[in-house]
Structures are given as C-alpha cells and as structure tokens.
Amino acid sequence: PGALATLAMPVRHIVMFGIKEGTTEAQISTLKTGLAGLKSKIPEIKSFELGFDLKLKGGQTHPAGKNRSCSWAPTFDTKEAYEVYETHEAHIEVINDCIKPIIEPGTRAAIQYEMEE
C-alpha cells in the first residue's frame, strides 16, 4: 500500500429531525444560534451547512413520509475529529438545551461518511 492508502478523507455528519408543533420562533432562533455557534467552540468543525425545510407540497405529501424540518451538516478533517465533536461539551449542550425541547420524537436520522473526491 502506498502513502495514499493512509490519507484520511474528510468526514461529513448529516443529521435531520422534525420540529414539533407549538415550537416558537424564539426556540428556532436559539437552535440556529446554537448550531451555528458550534464552529467557534469546536475547532474540529471545518465547515457546516444548516438548513430548514421549505415546506414545499411535494416534501409534505411524499409517499414515504414528509420531510424533516431541520438539517445540520458539519464537515471534519477525519473520523477522529468527528468523534471529538460527537462528545464535545458544547455539542452536548446544544442537544440538551436547543434540540431536545423541540424535536418531534422519532424523527431523527443521521449519517457520517467519508467524502470521496
């Protein structure tokens, strides 16, 4: 095996979840601020995308179920960097303070994968 075989590939983590009825705009704003703020608190996050569903008709009436409300997709240099983020105090704080109070139970879906060029 050459040197290329040992090079770490960037890792992307994508998590999506539904937001329960009755969630306030203030709670959504707190969620946005909390997630976006993780990059300054966890240096292992190299970049991220944060998005909220547009609630288009096709996404709300899809035969396989309606779209999730929120998507968070940070990128890391390595699997190990992702694992630092996964257990980081600031990440756990956002989960407990911003996500758990508003998540629609049973709607979380996530994946971590290596980003091949």
Residue pairs with C-beta under 8 A, 6 or more apart in sequence:
8 77
8 78
8 79
9 114
9 115
9 116
10 46
10 75
10 76
10 77
10 78
10 114
10 115
11 75
11 76
11 77
11 78
11 79
11 81
11 82
11 112
11 113
11 114
11 115
12 73
12 74
12 75
12 76
12 112
12 113
12 115
13 72
13 73
13 74
13 75
13 76
13 82
13 85
13 110
13 111
13 112
14 71
14 72
14 73
14 110
14 111
14 112
15 71
15 72
15 73
15 108
15 109
15 110
16 68
16 70
16 71
16 72
16 107
16 108
16 109
16 110
17 68
17 69
17 70
17 99
17 103
17 104
17 107
17 108
17 109
18 68
18 69
18 70
18 103
18 104
18 107
19 28
19 69
19 70
19 102
19 103
19 104
20 102
20 103
20 104
20 105
23 102
27 98
27 101
27 102
28 52
28 102
30 97
30 98
31 70
31 98
31 99
31 102
32 50
34 93
34 94
34 97
34 98
35 48
35 50
35 72
35 94
35 98
36 48
36 50
37 90
37 94
38 45
38 48
38 74
38 85
38 90
38 91
38 94
39 45
39 47
39 48
39 74
41 88
41 90
42 84
42 85
42 88
42 90
42 91
44 76
44 77
44 81
44 82
44 84
44 85
44 88
45 74
45 75
45 76
45 85
46 74
46 75
46 76
46 77
47 74
47 75
48 72
48 73
48 74
48 75
49 71
49 72
49 73
50 70
50 71
50 72
50 73
51 70
51 71
52 69
52 70
52 71
53 59
53 67
53 68
53 69
53 70
53 71
55 67
59 66
59 67
60 66
60 67
68 107
68 109
69 104
69 107
74 85
75 115
76 82
76 85
79 112
79 114
82 112
85 91
